[in-house]
C-alpha cells in the first residue's frame, strides 16, 4: 500500500451546540477542551444531564434519520 496516497480525514473540533453521535448516545457539544477533546452533554439512564470530555475523533455526525 502506498502510504503517500492514503487520504486521512481532517479531524476538527465539532461546532458548539451541534448534535452528534458518541457510541450509542446522541450528545450535544458544549465546549472545546484541550488536547483535541470536546466537552459533551448527555443524559444518563435516569434522565439526569451530565457533562463529560471525549476525543474529537470519537464523535460522529448524525445520519439523516435519528430514530
N, C-alpha and C positions, 0 to 999 in steps of 0.2 A: 504494500500500500504506500502510495506517495504521500507522506505527511505534509508536504508543502501544499498539496491540493485540498487538504481537508479544511472545510469551512466550519469554523466554530461559531456558535450562537453568541452574539454580543449580550453579555449579562449587564443589566442596568437596574437601577432602583425602580420599583413599581411606583406609579403615581399615588400620591396620598389620597385616601378615601376611595380607592379602587377596590372592587370586589374581586377576590382571587380564590383559587383553589389551593389548599395546603393539605396534602394527603387526602383524607375523605371529607374534610370540612370545607365550608365556604367561609372565608375570613375577609376582614377589611384591613387594608394597610393604614396604619395610624401615623407612623413616622419613620424616618430613616435613622438607622443606628450605625455605629462604626463597624468597619471590617466587612463590608458587603452584606450587611444584615438589615432586616426591616422589622419594625415592631408591628405586630398584628393584633387585632382584637377578634375574639371569637366567643362562642357560648359553650359552656360545658353541658354535661348531660342533665344537670338540674336547672339549666336555663340561666345560670349566672354568667355575666360577662367577665372575661379576663384578658389580660394583655401578655403576650409572650414575644420573644425575639427569635427569628428564623433567618436562614440564609436566603438571599435573593433567588438563587437557582432552585430552591425548593418550592417556590411559588409558581403557579401556572395560571394562565389566563382562563377565564370561564369559556366554555364552548357555547354555542348558540342556544342550547337548551339547558335550563337549570335543573329541571326535575325529570 
